[in-house]
């Protein structure tokens, strides 16, 4: 009986973790996009877009 309760508790924890991940994934994606955009802007400011697109560093 104790094992059953333990398994149930683990399932509840897994469910909670999955819910947390589903809640956090849009935030994570948003932050990733924002970071990528900032990086592109910084590269643009530093080098200009020509070397960025031509593939020359």
PyMOL commands that set and color helices and strands:
alter all, ss='L'
color gray80, all
select helices_A, chain A and resi 2-47+49-54
alter helices_A, ss='H'
color red, helices_A
deselect
rebuild
show_as cartoon
